[in-house]
Amino acid sequence: MRIGIIGAGQLGRMLVEAGYPLGLEFRFYDRVADTPGGQVAPIVTGEFDDHARLAQFAKGCDVVTFDWENVPVESLIPIAKRVPVYPRPDILAIAQDRLLEKTLFRDLGIPTPAFAPVDLRYDLECVLDRIGAPGILKTRRMGYDGKGQARIMKRKDAAAAFTSLDGQSLIYEGFVRFSREVSMIAARSSSGEIAYYPLSENVHASGILDETRAPARYPSLERQARRHVRAILERFDYVGILAVEFFVKDGILLANEMAPRVHNSGHWTIEGAVSSQFENHLRAITGLPLGSTEPRGHSAMVNFVGAMPTRAQALAVKGLHFHDYGKREARPGRKLGHATVVAGSAKDRDRSLARARKLKKKG
Ligand code: AMP
């Protein structure tokens, strides 16, 4: 069985690493060949809007998935007429637009921060009257890892924030003074079976995921997260892994965003769960039974952003699992690798995490 993956970043690479032991074959599609995925499986190069080339690529695949959220939906629709594309393009179209995404949450009864669309400077004034400051102005599309965002701490910041993002369709969100951030990752198979990973607790730095600890044991939050995630999965007859990120405020989850793909806050599952998110994504999209999402202990993951420790430095930390994505160029804000520690208790995990954290360098 051959799986086509559109986008050949680190997520695609880790899908392949999880799929080879299952006897699956892979082929990537990306703009350039020298990518983290292209180092571990054959790759076809082409533009993401080259429908003819994409159709040719899909012809040799039994199922197609993507590791990049901004693949044009118009490019996936013709492919989906020939081979199954999972997750389905309809949910991708929503995940690509923060306004549609937050509207979906609201329609499904999932609490979300106060939000409103902003296209004109005048809209922003009206929205500020209603929602107030502080808040965050974000581009509706193509924003990730804190990109395309401007904070409005006081009303007088509005003009500068708008100018910095001018010309794009925007969304304004009320600033949530959250006590913590958590995410839930779940897999759903085509037969409707759902497997939930335990809640992950996440820390972001400059809008980029910095650290994850799991399982985060908050029974009430876990119940809320499962309910919200299930509502999304069932609305879309979803197949594959879905991740939803939440803010926690006064014991209530507020959905910030969803990713219809494997997610950075689930990287700990490679060593820290019986079956990883990558394996379960592959199981789901190929019609195999889902694997156990049980944690194997207490895990923590640190991201290496902008700079990598050397292999020797990382491997000198006892029990540390090191992942180098093989990116040739280090740039500020670029995710280059991660490390995971797994321990028998939360206390031991935190001790190992402190050592793993020391590997981080300024990018
Ligand atoms: P995003 O790109 O929307 O995932 O935002 C990245 C990070 O910025 C989040 O994980 C939060 O730490 C922070 N953030 C985004 N939106 C808000 C908000 N409405 N209120 C408070 N913090 C936010």
Boltz pocket constraint, residues with backbone or C-beta under 6 A from the ligand:
constraints:
  - pocket:
      binder: B
      contacts: [[A, 113], [A, 136], [A, 143], [A, 144], [A, 145], [A, 146], [A, 147], [A, 173], [A, 174], [A, 175], [A, 176], [A, 177], [A, 178], [A, 181], [A, 204], [A, 207], [A, 208], [A, 256], [A, 257]]
      max_distance: 6.0
